[in-house]
């Protein structure tokens, strides 16, 4: 387990072993999630929504559907 200390300004340093394991670099963004039991989950933000652009390319005419079909509470 790695450990860091918060300074008087609320800053901490991510330990070198953690930076290496997560392939972090200067300017890396970390997402913090506080779990109901008080544990914290920290994940590096490695993807941007722009990274998914064009992922579902195809023939748009084949992708047509009625938006009412997406309603899970519709009457069948």
PDB file with one MODEL, atoms N, CA, C and O in Angstrom:
MODEL        1
ATOM      1  N   UNK A   1       0.855  -1.174   0.000  1.00  0.00           N
ATOM      2  CA  UNK A   1       0.000   0.000   0.000  1.00  0.00           C
ATOM      3  C   UNK A   1       0.900   1.236   0.000  1.00  0.00           C
ATOM      4  O   UNK A   1       1.901   1.303   0.714  1.00  0.00           O
ATOM      5  N   UNK A   2       0.519   2.189  -0.807  1.00  0.00           N
ATOM      6  CA  UNK A   2       1.245   3.455  -0.882  1.00  0.00           C
ATOM      7  C   UNK A   2       0.524   4.483  -0.020  1.00  0.00           C
ATOM      8  O   UNK A   2      -0.667   4.335   0.255  1.00  0.00           O
ATOM      9  N   UNK A   3       1.227   5.512   0.403  1.00  0.00           N
ATOM     10  CA  UNK A   3       0.644   6.510   1.293  1.00  0.00           C
ATOM     11  C   UNK A   3       1.145   7.894   0.899  1.00  0.00           C
ATOM     12  O   UNK A   3       2.285   8.050   0.462  1.00  0.00           O
ATOM     13  N   UNK A   4       0.283   8.897   1.056  1.00  0.00           N
ATOM     14  CA  UNK A   4       0.680  10.290   0.859  1.00  0.00           C
ATOM     15  C   UNK A   4       0.077  11.112   1.977  1.00  0.00           C
ATOM     16  O   UNK A   4      -0.827  10.659   2.680  1.00  0.00           O
ATOM     17  N   UNK A   5       0.578  12.311   2.134  1.00  0.00           N
ATOM     18  CA  UNK A   5       0.129  13.205   3.200  1.00  0.00           C
ATOM     19  C   UNK A   5      -0.417  14.481   2.586  1.00  0.00           C
ATOM     20  O   UNK A   5       0.155  15.019   1.638  1.00  0.00           O
ATOM     21  N   UNK A   6      -1.527  14.962   3.132  1.00  0.00           N
ATOM     22  CA  UNK A   6      -2.106  16.230   2.683  1.00  0.00           C
ATOM     23  C   UNK A   6      -1.379  17.370   3.383  1.00  0.00           C
ATOM     24  O   UNK A   6      -1.135  17.303   4.587  1.00  0.00           O
ATOM     25  N   UNK A   7      -1.028  18.425   2.633  1.00  0.00           N
ATOM     26  CA  UNK A   7      -0.382  19.582   3.262  1.00  0.00           C
ATOM     27  C   UNK A   7      -1.430  20.597   3.708  1.00  0.00           C
ATOM     28  O   UNK A   7      -2.629  20.368   3.552  1.00  0.00           O
ATOM     29  N   UNK A   8      -0.985  21.695   4.251  1.00  0.00           N
ATOM     30  CA  UNK A   8      -1.901  22.700   4.806  1.00  0.00           C
ATOM     31  C   UNK A   8      -2.782  23.362   3.744  1.00  0.00           C
ATOM     32  O   UNK A   8      -3.784  23.992   4.082  1.00  0.00           O
ATOM     33  N   UNK A   9      -2.419  23.227   2.468  1.00  0.00           N
ATOM     34  CA  UNK A   9      -3.217  23.793   1.382  1.00  0.00           C
ATOM     35  C   UNK A   9      -4.161  22.768   0.746  1.00  0.00           C
ATOM     36  O   UNK A   9      -4.858  23.085  -0.218  1.00  0.00           O
ATOM     37  N   UNK A  10      -4.188  21.547   1.277  1.00  0.00           N
ATOM     38  CA  UNK A  10      -5.056  20.515   0.742  1.00  0.00           C
ATOM     39  C   UNK A  10      -4.448  19.736  -0.407  1.00  0.00           C
ATOM     40  O   UNK A  10      -5.148  18.971  -1.070  1.00  0.00           O
ATOM     41  N   UNK A  11      -3.170  19.914  -0.654  1.00  0.00           N
ATOM     42  CA  UNK A  11      -2.502  19.221  -1.744  1.00  0.00           C
ATOM     43  C   UNK A  11      -1.841  17.947  -1.241  1.00  0.00           C
ATOM     44  O   UNK A  11      -1.451  17.849  -0.077  1.00  0.00           O
ATOM     45  N   UNK A  12      -1.722  16.974  -2.136  1.00  0.00           N
ATOM     46  CA  UNK A  12      -0.978  15.751  -1.848  1.00  0.00           C
ATOM     47  C   UNK A  12      -0.244  15.340  -3.110  1.00  0.00           C
ATOM     48  O   UNK A  12      -0.582  15.788  -4.206  1.00  0.00           O
ATOM     49  N   UNK A  13       0.749  14.498  -2.960  1.00  0.00           N
ATOM     50  CA  UNK A  13       1.508  13.994  -4.095  1.00  0.00           C
ATOM     51  C   UNK A  13       1.146  12.539  -4.297  1.00  0.00           C
ATOM     52  O   UNK A  13       1.154  11.755  -3.348  1.00  0.00           O
ATOM     53  N   UNK A  14       0.829  12.175  -5.525  1.00  0.00           N
ATOM     54  CA  UNK A  14       0.556  10.781  -5.833  1.00  0.00           C
ATOM     55  C   UNK A  14       1.900  10.051  -5.793  1.00  0.00           C
ATOM     56  O   UNK A  14       2.835  10.441  -6.491  1.00  0.00           O
ATOM     57  N   UNK A  15       2.001   9.004  -4.986  1.00  0.00           N
ATOM     58  CA  UNK A  15       3.278   8.292  -4.877  1.00  0.00           C
ATOM     59  C   UNK A  15       3.781   7.788  -6.236  1.00  0.00           C
ATOM     60  O   UNK A  15       2.991   7.432  -7.111  1.00  0.00           O
ATOM     61  N   UNK A  16       5.096   7.766  -6.391  1.00  0.00           N
ATOM     62  CA  UNK A  16       5.718   7.389  -7.661  1.00  0.00           C
ATOM     63  C   UNK A  16       5.270   6.016  -8.136  1.00  0.00           C
ATOM     64  O   UNK A  16       5.030   5.836  -9.330  1.00  0.00           O
ATOM     65  N   UNK A  17       5.150   5.042  -7.241  1.00  0.00           N
ATOM     66  CA  UNK A  17       4.735   3.696  -7.639  1.00  0.00           C
ATOM     67  C   UNK A  17       3.319   3.706  -8.215  1.00  0.00           C
ATOM     68  O   UNK A  17       3.028   2.949  -9.141  1.00  0.00           O
ATOM     69  N   UNK A  18       2.438   4.548  -7.683  1.00  0.00           N
ATOM     70  CA  UNK A  18       1.069   4.657  -8.174  1.00  0.00           C
ATOM     71  C   UNK A  18       1.065   5.345  -9.538  1.00  0.00           C
ATOM     72  O   UNK A  18       0.372   4.909 -10.457  1.00  0.00           O
ATOM     73  N   UNK A  19       1.841   6.419  -9.665  1.00  0.00           N
ATOM     74  CA  UNK A  19       1.934   7.114 -10.953  1.00  0.00           C
ATOM     75  C   UNK A  19       2.424   6.171 -12.042  1.00  0.00           C
ATOM     76  O   UNK A  19       1.914   6.187 -13.162  1.00  0.00           O
ATOM     77  N   UNK A  20       3.402   5.360 -11.714  1.00  0.00           N
ATOM     78  CA  UNK A  20       3.949   4.426 -12.692  1.00  0.00           C
ATOM     79  C   UNK A  20       2.921   3.337 -13.046  1.00  0.00           C
ATOM     80  O   UNK A  20       2.746   3.008 -14.219  1.00  0.00           O
ATOM     81  N   UNK A  21       2.253   2.789 -12.047  1.00  0.00           N
ATOM     82  CA  UNK A  21       1.278   1.724 -12.288  1.00  0.00           C
ATOM     83  C   UNK A  21       0.103   2.203 -13.130  1.00  0.00           C
ATOM     84  O   UNK A  21      -0.438   1.442 -13.933  1.00  0.00           O
ATOM     85  N   UNK A  22      -0.297   3.466 -12.950  1.00  0.00           N
ATOM     86  CA  UNK A  22      -1.436   4.019 -13.681  1.00  0.00           C
ATOM     87  C   UNK A  22      -1.025   4.785 -14.931  1.00  0.00           C
ATOM     88  O   UNK A  22      -1.868   5.337 -15.638  1.00  0.00           O
ATOM     89  N   UNK A  23       0.274   4.814 -15.194  1.00  0.00           N
ATOM     90  CA  UNK A  23       0.816   5.536 -16.353  1.00  0.00           C
ATOM     91  C   UNK A  23       0.375   6.999 -16.341  1.00  0.00           C
ATOM     92  O   UNK A  23      -0.049   7.532 -17.367  1.00  0.00           O
ATOM     93  N   UNK A  24       0.476   7.641 -15.187  1.00  0.00           N
ATOM     94  CA  UNK A  24       0.108   9.054 -15.058  1.00  0.00           C
ATOM     95  C   UNK A  24       1.255   9.937 -15.519  1.00  0.00           C
ATOM     96  O   UNK A  24       2.420   9.542 -15.476  1.00  0.00           O
ATOM     97  N   UNK A  25       0.910  11.126 -15.957  1.00  0.00           N
ATOM     98  CA  UNK A  25       1.895  12.095 -16.423  1.00  0.00           C
ATOM     99  C   UNK A  25       1.478  13.468 -15.920  1.00  0.00           C
ATOM    100  O   UNK A  25       0.381  13.627 -15.384  1.00  0.00           O
ATOM    101  N   UNK A  26       2.337  14.452 -16.086  1.00  0.00           N
ATOM    102  CA  UNK A  26       2.009  15.815 -15.665  1.00  0.00           C
ATOM    103  C   UNK A  26       0.730  16.264 -16.351  1.00  0.00           C
ATOM    104  O   UNK A  26       0.592  16.129 -17.567  1.00  0.00           O
ATOM    105  N   UNK A  27      -0.186  16.787 -15.588  1.00  0.00           N
ATOM    106  CA  UNK A  27      -1.453  17.258 -16.134  1.00  0.00           C
ATOM    107  C   UNK A  27      -2.541  16.195 -16.145  1.00  0.00           C
ATOM    108  O   UNK A  27      -3.657  16.465 -16.586  1.00  0.00           O
ATOM    109  N   UNK A  28      -2.239  14.987 -15.667  1.00  0.00           N
ATOM    110  CA  UNK A  28      -3.246  13.920 -15.630  1.00  0.00           C
ATOM    111  C   UNK A  28      -4.408  14.339 -14.738  1.00  0.00           C
ATOM    112  O   UNK A  28      -4.218  15.016 -13.728  1.00  0.00           O
ATOM    113  N   UNK A  29      -5.610  13.929 -15.123  1.00  0.00           N
ATOM    114  CA  UNK A  29      -6.817  14.254 -14.367  1.00  0.00           C
ATOM    115  C   UNK A  29      -7.248  13.008 -13.607  1.00  0.00           C
ATOM    116  O   UNK A  29      -7.319  11.916 -14.172  1.00  0.00           O
ATOM    117  N   UNK A  30      -7.537  13.182 -12.314  1.00  0.00           N
ATOM    118  CA  UNK A  30      -7.996  12.084 -11.473  1.00  0.00           C
ATOM    119  C   UNK A  30      -9.435  12.338 -11.066  1.00  0.00           C
ATOM    120  O   UNK A  30      -9.774  13.432 -10.613  1.00  0.00           O
ATOM    121  N   UNK A  31     -10.290  11.322 -11.227  1.00  0.00           N
ATOM    122  CA  UNK A  31     -11.682  11.404 -10.776  1.00  0.00           C
ATOM    123  C   UNK A  31     -11.770  10.748  -9.405  1.00  0.00           C
ATOM    124  O   UNK A  31     -11.311   9.621  -9.220  1.00  0.00           O
ATOM    125  N   UNK A  32     -12.359  11.451  -8.445  1.00  0.00           N
ATOM    126  CA  UNK A  32     -12.499  10.970  -7.073  1.00  0.00           C
ATOM    127  C   UNK A  32     -13.952  10.614  -6.812  1.00  0.00           C
ATOM    128  O   UNK A  32     -14.854  11.391  -7.124  1.00  0.00           O
ATOM    129  N   UNK A  33     -14.175   9.441  -6.239  1.00  0.00           N
ATOM    130  CA  UNK A  33     -15.515   8.984  -5.886  1.00  0.00           C
ATOM    131  C   UNK A  33     -15.490   8.569  -4.424  1.00  0.00           C
ATOM    132  O   UNK A  33     -14.704   7.700  -4.044  1.00  0.00           O
ATOM    133  N   UNK A  34     -16.338   9.175  -3.596  1.00  0.00           N
ATOM    134  CA  UNK A  34     -16.438   8.782  -2.194  1.00  0.00           C
ATOM    135  C   UNK A  34     -17.578   7.774  -2.094  1.00  0.00           C
ATOM    136  O   UNK A  34     -18.720   8.079  -2.438  1.00  0.00           O
ATOM    137  N   UNK A  35     -17.263   6.590  -1.627  1.00  0.00           N
ATOM    138  CA  UNK A  35     -18.226   5.502  -1.516  1.00  0.00           C
ATOM    139  C   UNK A  35     -19.054   5.666  -0.242  1.00  0.00           C
ATOM    140  O   UNK A  35     -18.621   6.343   0.690  1.00  0.00           O
ATOM    141  N   UNK A  36     -20.235   5.055  -0.193  1.00  0.00           N
ATOM    142  CA  UNK A  36     -21.107   5.207   0.980  1.00  0.00           C
ATOM    143  C   UNK A  36     -20.445   4.844   2.308  1.00  0.00           C
ATOM    144  O   UNK A  36     -20.758   5.456   3.329  1.00  0.00           O
ATOM    145  N   UNK A  37     -19.548   3.874   2.323  1.00  0.00           N
ATOM    146  CA  UNK A  37     -18.895   3.469   3.568  1.00  0.00           C
ATOM    147  C   UNK A  37     -17.736   4.365   3.970  1.00  0.00           C
ATOM    148  O   UNK A  37     -17.125   4.149   5.017  1.00  0.00           O
ATOM    149  N   UNK A  38     -17.422   5.368   3.156  1.00  0.00           N
ATOM    150  CA  UNK A  38     -16.343   6.293   3.485  1.00  0.00           C
ATOM    151  C   UNK A  38     -15.051   6.022   2.736  1.00  0.00           C
ATOM    152  O   UNK A  38     -14.107   6.803   2.856  1.00  0.00           O
ATOM    153  N   UNK A  39     -14.975   4.950   1.974  1.00  0.00           N
ATOM    154  CA  UNK A  39     -13.781   4.677   1.176  1.00  0.00           C
ATOM    155  C   UNK A  39     -13.768   5.605  -0.030  1.00  0.00           C
ATOM    156  O   UNK A  39     -14.817   6.042  -0.503  1.00  0.00           O
ATOM    157  N   UNK A  40     -12.585   5.896  -0.513  1.00  0.00           N
ATOM    158  CA  UNK A  40     -12.442   6.751  -1.693  1.00  0.00           C
ATOM    159  C   UNK A  40     -11.888   5.919  -2.836  1.00  0.00           C
ATOM    160  O   UNK A  40     -10.968   5.121  -2.654  1.00  0.00           O
ATOM    161  N   UNK A  41     -12.460   6.115  -4.010  1.00  0.00           N
ATOM    162  CA  UNK A  41     -12.006   5.454  -5.223  1.00  0.00           C
ATOM    163  C   UNK A  41     -11.470   6.554  -6.133  1.00  0.00           C
ATOM    164  O   UNK A  41     -12.169   7.525  -6.424  1.00  0.00           O
ATOM    165  N   UNK A  42     -10.235   6.399  -6.578  1.00  0.00           N
ATOM    166  CA  UNK A  42      -9.604   7.399  -7.442  1.00  0.00           C
ATOM    167  C   UNK A  42      -9.257   6.723  -8.757  1.00  0.00           C
ATOM    168  O   UNK A  42      -8.564   5.705  -8.777  1.00  0.00           O
ATOM    169  N   UNK A  43      -9.744   7.295  -9.860  1.00  0.00           N
ATOM    170  CA  UNK A  43      -9.479   6.742 -11.183  1.00  0.00           C
ATOM    171  C   UNK A  43      -8.889   7.814 -12.082  1.00  0.00           C
ATOM    172  O   UNK A  43      -9.337   8.961 -12.055  1.00  0.00           O
ATOM    173  N   UNK A  44      -7.892   7.456 -12.874  1.00  0.00           N
ATOM    174  CA  UNK A  44      -7.394   8.421 -13.855  1.00  0.00           C
ATOM    175  C   UNK A  44      -8.410   8.558 -14.982  1.00  0.00           C
ATOM    176  O   UNK A  44      -8.954   7.564 -15.464  1.00  0.00           O
ATOM    177  N   UNK A  45      -8.659   9.787 -15.394  1.00  0.00           N
ATOM    178  CA  UNK A  45      -9.552  10.032 -16.533  1.00  0.00           C
ATOM    179  C   UNK A  45      -8.685   9.908 -17.774  1.00  0.00           C
ATOM    180  O   UNK A  45      -7.888  10.791 -18.090  1.00  0.00           O
ATOM    181  N   UNK A  46      -8.858   8.803 -18.461  1.00  0.00           N
ATOM    182  CA  UNK A  46      -7.988   8.527 -19.599  1.00  0.00           C
ATOM    183  C   UNK A  46      -8.684   8.715 -20.934  1.00  0.00           C
ATOM    184  O   UNK A  46      -8.022   8.799 -21.969  1.00  0.00           O
ATOM    185  N   UNK A  47     -10.003   8.781 -20.928  1.00  0.00           N
ATOM    186  CA  UNK A  47     -10.737   8.919 -22.182  1.00  0.00           C
ATOM    187  C   UNK A  47     -11.555  10.203 -22.186  1.00  0.00           C
ATOM    188  O   UNK A  47     -12.080  10.631 -21.159  1.00  0.00           O
ATOM    189  N   UNK A  48     -11.648  10.789 -23.334  1.00  0.00           N
ATOM    190  CA  UNK A  48     -12.506  11.939 -23.564  1.00  0.00           C
ATOM    191  C   UNK A  48     -13.665  11.468 -24.432  1.00  0.00           C
ATOM    192  O   UNK A  48     -13.528  10.495 -25.173  1.00  0.00           O
ATOM    193  N   UNK A  49     -14.773  12.131 -24.351  1.00  0.00           N
ATOM    194  CA  UNK A  49     -15.896  11.792 -25.223  1.00  0.00           C
ATOM    195  C   UNK A  49     -15.472  11.872 -26.692  1.00  0.00           C
ATOM    196  O   UNK A  49     -16.021  11.173 -27.543  1.00  0.00           O
ATOM    197  N   UNK A  50     -14.499  12.723 -26.974  1.00  0.00           N
ATOM    198  CA  UNK A  50     -14.010  12.856 -28.352  1.00  0.00           C
ATOM    199  C   UNK A  50     -13.318  11.582 -28.830  1.00  0.00           C
ATOM    200  O   UNK A  50     -13.251  11.324 -30.032  1.00  0.00           O
ATOM    201  N   UNK A  51     -12.798  10.777 -27.881  1.00  0.00           N
ATOM    202  CA  UNK A  51     -12.150   9.527 -28.260  1.00  0.00           C
ATOM    203  C   UNK A  51     -13.135   8.530 -28.864  1.00  0.00           C
ATOM    204  O   UNK A  51     -12.722   7.600 -29.556  1.00  0.00           O
ATOM    205  N   UNK A  52     -14.419   8.709 -28.613  1.00  0.00           N
ATOM    206  CA  UNK A  52     -15.432   7.793 -29.104  1.00  0.00           C
ATOM    207  C   UNK A  52     -16.065   8.250 -30.420  1.00  0.00           C
ATOM    208  O   UNK A  52     -16.922   7.558 -30.969  1.00  0.00           O
ATOM    209  N   UNK A  53     -15.649   9.398 -30.919  1.00  0.00           N
ATOM    210  CA  UNK A  53     -16.203   9.921 -32.164  1.00  0.00           C
ATOM    211  C   UNK A  53     -15.951   8.938 -33.303  1.00  0.00           C
ATOM    212  O   UNK A  53     -14.825   8.480 -33.497  1.00  0.00           O
ATOM    213  N   UNK A  54     -16.997   8.619 -34.049  1.00  0.00           N
ATOM    214  CA  UNK A  54     -16.875   7.732 -35.188  1.00  0.00           C
ATOM    215  C   UNK A  54     -16.869   6.254 -34.841  1.00  0.00           C
ATOM    216  O   UNK A  54     -16.746   5.414 -35.733  1.00  0.00           O
ATOM    217  N   UNK A  55     -17.000   5.921 -33.566  1.00  0.00           N
ATOM    218  CA  UNK A  55     -16.947   4.529 -33.144  1.00  0.00           C
ATOM    219  C   UNK A  55     -18.060   3.690 -33.756  1.00  0.00           C
ATOM    220  O   UNK A  55     -17.865   2.512 -34.056  1.00  0.00           O
ATOM    221  N   UNK A  56     -19.212   4.293 -33.938  1.00  0.00           N
ATOM    222  CA  UNK A  56     -20.375   3.558 -34.433  1.00  0.00           C
ATOM    223  C   UNK A  56     -20.728   3.919 -35.868  1.00  0.00           C
ATOM    224  O   UNK A  56     -21.902   3.928 -36.237  1.00  0.00           O
ATOM    225  N   UNK A  57     -19.734   4.213 -36.662  1.00  0.00           N
ATOM    226  CA  UNK A  57     -19.994   4.575 -38.051  1.00  0.00           C
ATOM    227  C   UNK A  57     -20.694   3.452 -38.778  1.00  0.00           C
ATOM    228  O   UNK A  57     -20.460   2.273 -38.513  1.00  0.00           O
ATOM    229  N   UNK A  58     -21.538   3.831 -39.679  1.00  0.00           N
ATOM    230  CA  UNK A  58     -22.258   2.841 -40.481  1.00  0.00           C
ATOM    231  C   UNK A  58     -23.244   3.558 -41.361  1.00  0.00           C
ATOM    232  O   UNK A  58     -23.195   4.781 -41.496  1.00  0.00           O
ATOM    233  N   UNK A  59     -24.113   2.830 -41.943  1.00  0.00           N
ATOM    234  CA  UNK A  59     -25.126   3.388 -42.818  1.00  0.00           C
ATOM    235  C   UNK A  59     -26.248   3.939 -41.946  1.00  0.00           C
ATOM    236  O   UNK A  59     -26.952   3.170 -41.291  1.00  0.00           O
ATOM    237  N   UNK A  60     -26.424   5.247 -41.927  1.00  0.00           N
ATOM    238  CA  UNK A  60     -27.428   5.887 -41.069  1.00  0.00           C
ATOM    239  C   UNK A  60     -28.837   5.413 -41.395  1.00  0.00           C
ATOM    240  O   UNK A  60     -29.683   5.370 -40.501  1.00  0.00           O
ATOM    241  N   UNK A  61     -29.115   5.059 -42.638  1.00  0.00           N
ATOM    242  CA  UNK A  61     -30.462   4.617 -42.979  1.00  0.00           C
ATOM    243  C   UNK A  61     -30.796   3.278 -42.320  1.00  0.00           C
ATOM    244  O   UNK A  61     -31.968   2.976 -42.094  1.00  0.00           O
ATOM    245  N   UNK A  62     -29.789   2.484 -42.013  1.00  0.00           N
ATOM    246  CA  UNK A  62     -30.016   1.205 -41.339  1.00  0.00           C
ATOM    247  C   UNK A  62     -30.228   1.385 -39.838  1.00  0.00           C
ATOM    248  O   UNK A  62     -30.680   0.456 -39.168  1.00  0.00           O
ATOM    249  N   UNK A  63     -29.914   2.551 -39.304  1.00  0.00           N
ATOM    250  CA  UNK A  63     -29.985   2.773 -37.867  1.00  0.00           C
ATOM    251  C   UNK A  63     -31.292   3.451 -37.451  1.00  0.00           C
ATOM    252  O   UNK A  63     -31.454   3.780 -36.276  1.00  0.00           O
ATOM    253  N   UNK A  64     -32.223   3.668 -38.375  1.00  0.00           N
ATOM    254  CA  UNK A  64     -33.463   4.366 -38.035  1.00  0.00           C
ATOM    255  C   UNK A  64     -34.334   3.513 -37.127  1.00  0.00           C
ATOM    256  O   UNK A  64     -34.457   2.304 -37.322  1.00  0.00           O
ATOM    257  N   UNK A  65     -34.940   4.157 -36.128  1.00  0.00           N
ATOM    258  CA  UNK A  65     -35.855   3.482 -35.218  1.00  0.00           C
ATOM    259  C   UNK A  65     -36.791   4.511 -34.622  1.00  0.00           C
ATOM    260  O   UNK A  65     -36.517   5.711 -34.670  1.00  0.00           O
ATOM    261  N   UNK A  66     -37.861   4.062 -34.078  1.00  0.00           N
ATOM    262  CA  UNK A  66     -38.838   4.933 -33.435  1.00  0.00           C
ATOM    263  C   UNK A  66     -38.399   5.146 -31.988  1.00  0.00           C
ATOM    264  O   UNK A  66     -38.155   4.178 -31.268  1.00  0.00           O
ATOM    265  N   UNK A  67     -38.298   6.384 -31.563  1.00  0.00           N
ATOM    266  CA  UNK A  67     -37.837   6.661 -30.198  1.00  0.00           C
ATOM    267  C   UNK A  67     -38.781   6.086 -29.145  1.00  0.00           C
ATOM    268  O   UNK A  67     -38.356   5.852 -28.013  1.00  0.00           O
ATOM    269  N   UNK A  68     -40.036   5.855 -29.482  1.00  0.00           N
ATOM    270  CA  UNK A  68     -40.959   5.222 -28.531  1.00  0.00           C
ATOM    271  C   UNK A  68     -40.527   3.790 -28.206  1.00  0.00           C
ATOM    272  O   UNK A  68     -40.854   3.271 -27.139  1.00  0.00           O
ATOM    273  N   UNK A  69     -39.806   3.162 -29.109  1.00  0.00           N
ATOM    274  CA  UNK A  69     -39.314   1.806 -28.859  1.00  0.00           C
ATOM    275  C   UNK A  69     -38.288   1.772 -27.732  1.00  0.00           C
ATOM    276  O   UNK A  69     -38.021   0.710 -27.170  1.00  0.00           O
ATOM    277  N   UNK A  70     -37.723   2.902 -27.405  1.00  0.00           N
ATOM    278  CA  UNK A  70     -36.722   2.969 -26.342  1.00  0.00           C
ATOM    279  C   UNK A  70     -37.352   3.111 -24.969  1.00  0.00           C
ATOM    280  O   UNK A  70     -36.648   3.002 -23.966  1.00  0.00           O
ATOM    281  N   UNK A  71     -38.648   3.350 -24.890  1.00  0.00           N
ATOM    282  CA  UNK A  71     -39.339   3.555 -23.610  1.00  0.00           C
ATOM    283  C   UNK A  71     -39.608   2.206 -22.960  1.00  0.00           C
ATOM    284  O   UNK A  71     -40.419   1.437 -23.476  1.00  0.00           O
ATOM    285  N   UNK A  72     -38.946   1.888 -21.827  1.00  0.00           N
ATOM    286  CA  UNK A  72     -39.155   0.577 -21.208  1.00  0.00           C
ATOM    287  C   UNK A  72     -40.529   0.431 -20.573  1.00  0.00           C
ATOM    288  O   UNK A  72     -40.916  -0.689 -20.238  1.00  0.00           O
ATOM    289  N   UNK A  73     -41.278   1.502 -20.394  1.00  0.00           N
ATOM    290  CA  UNK A  73     -42.592   1.440 -19.740  1.00  0.00           C
ATOM    291  C   UNK A  73     -43.733   1.490 -20.763  1.00  0.00           C
ATOM    292  O   UNK A  73     -44.897   1.640 -20.391  1.00  0.00           O
ATOM    293  N   UNK A  74     -43.404   1.368 -22.021  1.00  0.00           N
ATOM    294  CA  UNK A  74     -44.450   1.438 -23.041  1.00  0.00           C
ATOM    295  C   UNK A  74     -45.369   0.223 -22.951  1.00  0.00           C
ATOM    296  O   UNK A  74     -44.980  -0.828 -22.442  1.00  0.00           O
ATOM    297  N   UNK A  75     -46.585   0.382 -23.451  1.00  0.00           N
ATOM    298  CA  UNK A  75     -47.533  -0.735 -23.527  1.00  0.00           C
ATOM    299  C   UNK A  75     -47.148  -1.603 -24.712  1.00  0.00           C
ATOM    300  O   UNK A  75     -46.925  -1.095 -25.811  1.00  0.00           O
ATOM    301  N   UNK A  76     -47.073  -2.856 -24.503  1.00  0.00           N
ATOM    302  CA  UNK A  76     -46.669  -3.760 -25.599  1.00  0.00           C
ATOM    303  C   UNK A  76     -47.854  -4.343 -26.264  1.00  0.00           C
ATOM    304  O   UNK A  76     -47.712  -5.125 -27.204  1.00  0.00           O
TER     305      UNK A  76
ENDMDL
END
